[in-house]
Structures are given as C-alpha cells and as structure tokens.
Amino acid sequence: MNPSLLPSLAWFAHIARHRSFTRAAEEMGVSRAALSQNLKALEHQLGVKLLYRTTRDMSLTEAGQRLFDTLHPTLDKIEQVVQNLGDIAGEPSGLIRINTSRLAAKALIEPHLAEFWQRYPKIKLELTIDDALSNIIANGHDIGIRLGHSLAEHVVAVPISPEVSMVVVGAPAYFELHGIPQTPAELNQHNCINYRFPGSGAIREWDFNEPGKKGRHFTQSVSGSLTTNNAQSMTQATLQGAGLSQHLDIAIQKYLADGRLVRILCDWTYRHAGFYLYTPSREYMPSKIRALLDFLIEKRDGISLV
C-alpha cells in the first residue's frame, strides 16, 4: 500500500463519520476547503467517487461506504492504542463523545459537570441527547448511557445508577379532590397522563408487579385528558394536580423528597436495572473513559432513591 494515502484515508473517515465537512473540519482543526481538496485528491488517486455532494446534503457512494466500513473500526483501534500510550505519562485528556438519554443526562451527568472538570480539566465532553437506543460505533460515539434492560448482549456495560422503580405519583391537591387508588385496576377511575414514545409513536403502558416476592410483572393501559411525548410536560402537569402519572423514581426525586408529589401503589411497584455506561469493548480503554467511568460509579454510590 502507498503510505502517502494514509493521511487522506484518515481525513475521509472523519468526513464520512460526521457526514459533514464543517463538523469534520472543526474536529480536526483544519479548513473546510482543505478537507474538500484532500478528498478530491484521494478520489483521483483511487479512481472512484467516494461521496455525493450537494449544497445541503452529503452521502456516501457504494465504494465510499465500503471503504468507510473497513477504515472506521481500524482507525478507532489505532486511536485507542495511541491514546493509551500517551496516557502513560500524563493525566487523562481528550474528547469523549457520549450518547445518552435525556433523563440520564439530567440525572447523572449534568449535576456533576463542574466537579468533573475540576478533577479532569483536560477532558472535553460532547453530549448527544438521544432517547432512542443508539449504535454508538456507527454514530461515532465513544460511550453510551441507557437503562440496563435495553442493552444488547455484546456490549461492555457497567451500572452507574442503583436499581430504578416505575412509580405512580400525584400532587396532594389531586388526592384531596379525587382520593387515592388502592390497586392498579382503580386507575381507570382517575385522570392519568399518558406518555407517547417519540420514536415509535406508541402509548406507553404503565408497569406493575403483583404484590409478593414472586409477583408477576404486568402492564396496564390508562386514560386521561393529556397525552405528551415530553416527560417534563408530564411532570409539570402532575405537579399542578392535573392527574396521575408514572415515572422512573430517579427522574422525580426532588419532588418526592419535598412533598410536592406523593407516591402511591407502592406494593405494586415495578423495579428493574438502572442506567449503565456501555462501550463496544473493554480492550484498550483510554484513561479518559476510565476516569469518567470511575467518577460516575463514585456518584452512583451516593444516590439514595426514595
């Protein structure tokens, strides 16, 4: 292989991963024009077209996709090895691209950003908020954060929160007017706030476990005057006494603690694995990733759910 091709192949991989000349240029610290000229030279050397470009859009050709599929994992592994060599002599540094759900970002990352950067001032974070389960390799992220039950078996995952519960809550004012349901079946007599999944458009059924050590898990449809695809809107409506809602307990801790929301149907609570940080592989884990993981595990041990 002609060694002179290597820099151009690396530049092409950056462009293909971002599907954007502008973002690739910003990450690499070069001009957009330099990237474009380099790509043209690479296409000329290889004798194939790698990208389709218009003023607004960009996509890979068949040849470009084949080349990127080969280059991407190889270059990632080289980057990890080089990073680890540099870590031997210095403190953790560099950019970590994190794909995380909105709730995980709000509950587990955002409250601790200042403290994290006090410890690791040379680490930069890029947060991509995505409530769908993401293929972090294909999307160019270093790590992902999701609930444990949603993860694929092949990923390396470490818990960064305690076990979580699906809890039914309401405002004290609502219960004063409408009473408190004693079983999930009685929810059909109450105004319940529905959540619609942004991706699929399906309405989420509420999760319960039958009382007892071996209680069966089951789901139940509810109805009411409000349906939303935004968890924050659902919380605000509940705080106003507009109806009952079901949330992950970690999302509404402060409202349970200060009494603005009251938890009901406690004997029927459904519990499951909490949030996990996941990566494609534990091999060659850079010190910057290890630093973030250890930091989040430390914070996990301090989380006390009501």
N, C-alpha and C positions, 0 to 999 in steps of 0.2 A: 504494500500500500504506500502511496505517496504521502510522506509525513506532512507536506505542506497543506494537505486537505484538512488536517485535524482541527485547526482553529476555526475554519469555515464550517465544519460539521458541528462544532460546539455552538457556534452562533446560530446556525439553522435550528438546532434543538431548542434553544431559548425562544426563538420566534415561534416555532411550532407549538411549544408548550403553552405559551401565553395567547396564541392566535392573535397576536398584536405586535406590530413593530414598535409602537410607542412604549408599551409596558416592558418589552424586552430591552429596549434601549435604555429605559430608566433603571432597570435592574442591573444592567451591565456597565452603566456609566459611559455610554457612547452615544453618538448622534443617530437619529433615525435614518438619515441619509447614508451614513457609514454602513449600517446594517443592510440597507437595501442594495447598496453597491456590492457588498460582500456576497449577498445571496445571488445576485445576478452572475457574479464571477463563478460561484460554486455550480450553479445550473449550467453555465457554459462549459466548465471543466468536466462535469458528469455527463453532459449531453442530454439531460432530461429536465422537464419542468417540475418544480417541487411545490409551487404554490400558485393558486389562482388568486388574483388581487383585483379589487375594485376600490373606488374612493371610500367605501363604507365597510366592506366585508373582506374577509380573507379565509381561504380554506385550503387544505392540503390536497394535492393530486394523489392518485393511487400510488405513484412512485414516492411521493413525499411522505405519505402515511407509512409505507413500508420502511423507509429509511428512519423515520422518527421512532417507530415501534422498536427498532433494533438499537438505536442510539440512546434512547431515554433511560432504560434501566442500566445500561453500561456506564453512561456518564454520571448517573446518580451514585453508582457504587464507587467510581473514581473520586467523586466529590467527597463522599463519606470517608474514604481512606485518607485523602489529603487533609480533611478537617481533623481527623483523629491524630495525624502526625503533628499538626500544628498545635493541638490541644496539650501535647506532652509538655510543652514549655510555657504555655500561657494560660490565662483564665478563659472560661467559656465565652465565645463571641460568635457573631454572625446572625443571620436572619433565620427565624423559624416561621414557616408558613403553617397556620393552624386552621383546619376546617372544623367548625363547631356549631352545634345547635344554638339557637338564640338563648334558650334557658341556661345551658351550660356556661355560655359566655357571661351571662349576667350573674349567675350564682357562684361560679367557681373561679373565673378569671378576672373580671373587671374590678371586684372589690380589693384585689391584691396587686394591682399593676405597679403602684408606686413602690411598695415594699420589694417587689421582684426586681425592679430596676435599680433600687438601692444596693441590692446584693450583686446584680449582674448587669452593670451599666453598658457592657459591650454587646449584649444580646438585643436584637431587634425582633419584634413580633409583628406578623401580618395576620389579622383575624379575618377569615371569610365566614360570614354567618349564613348557614345553610341548614334548614330544618329537615331536608331530605338526607338519606344516608349516602355519603359521597365516596366514590372511588378515589382515595387520596393520591394514588400513584398517577392515574390518568389525568387528574386535575392539577397536578404539580404541587401538592401539599406535602409537608414533612410528617405531620401527625393529624389525627382526627380525634374528636371527643364526642361520644354518643352513649346512650343507655346500653348496658351490657347485653340485654336480650335481643338487640337489633344487629349485633356484630356478626360478621362472617367468621367461620371457624378457623380460617387460615391466618388471621391477623394476630399479632402480639398485642395483648391488651392488659392494662394494669388499672385497678379500681382507684379513682380519685375522689369518690364520694362514698358515704355509707349507703346501705340499702335504702331504697326510697319507697314511699307509700302513695297510693292514689287515695286522696281524702276528699270527702264531701263536706262542703262548708257553706255557711251563710252568715249574714250580718245579724247581730242581736235584734235589730229592729224588725227584720223579716220574721224571725221566730216569734216575736211578741204578737205579730198580726196573724200568722198562719200556723203556729205550732211547729213541733219537731217530729218528723217522720221517724218511726221506730224500726222499720225494715225497708230494704230497697224497693219492695213492692209498693209501699206507700208513696214513693216518689211520683207516681202517676197522679197524685192529688196535689202536686206542688208545681210551681213555675220553675223549671230547670233551664239553665243556659247551656245551649249546645255549642260544640266546637266542630268546625268543618276543617278537615285537613287541607292545607293549601295545595299540596301536590295532586292528590287523587280526587279531591272534592267530596270524599265520603264524610258522613257524620260520625264522629267518634262515639261509640257506645261506652257507657260507664262500666268500670271494672270492680268486681267484688269477689270476696272469698266467703264461703259459708262459715259460720262460727265453728270453732273447734280446731284442734291441732291438724287434722287432715281435711280441713274444709275445702270443698270443690271451688275452683275458680269459675266464675261465670260473668257474662256481660249483660247489660240491660239497656235498652233504648229509653230515652227520656224525651220530654217535650216541654216547650215553653215559648215565651214571646220573643226570645232573642237567640239568633244563631250568628256566630262570628268565626272568622279564621285567624283571629288575633287573640292570644292568651291574655295580653294586657287589658284589652277591652272587656274580656270575660271577667277578669279580676275586678276592674273598676265597677262594672255593673253589679257584681256581688257585694262589693263594699257599700254601694248605695242602697242595698236592700231590695234590689230588683228581682232577685231569685237565688236559687241554689246553684252551685257549680262544683265540678270535681277537678282537682289539680294534683300535680306532684307536690308533696309536702315541702320539698326544698324550695319550691317557687314562691311560697306564701308564708315562709317562716315568720317574718316580721309582723304580719297581720295576725297570725295566731298568737304570737307572743304578747302583743299589746292589746289583744281582745277585740280588735275591730272585726275579726272573723272568728267564728266558733265552729269547731269540728264536730260532726255528728256521725252516726252509724259506725262508731269505732270498732265494734265487734265484727263488722263485715269488711274491714279494711283489706285491700289487696296490696301486697308488698312484693317487690321484685328487685333485681340487681340495679345498682346505681349507675353513675356515669363512669366510663372508662376512657383512658387515653390509649389510643391504639396506633400502631405503626406497622408497616409491611414486614419488618424484620428486626430482631434484636441485634443481629450481627452488625458490627461497625457502628454502633450507636454513637453519634457525636456527643461531645461533652455538653454542648448547648442543650441538646434534647434531654440528656440525663439530668442536667441542672433544673430544667423546667419540671421534669417528672418528679424529682425528689422534692421540689418546692410544693407541688400540688398534693403530693402524698402527705407532706407535713401539714398542710392546710386541711386536708381530709380528716386527719386525726383530731382536729379542733372543731369539726362540725357536729353539733348536737341538735337532732331533729326532734321537734315537739311530738 
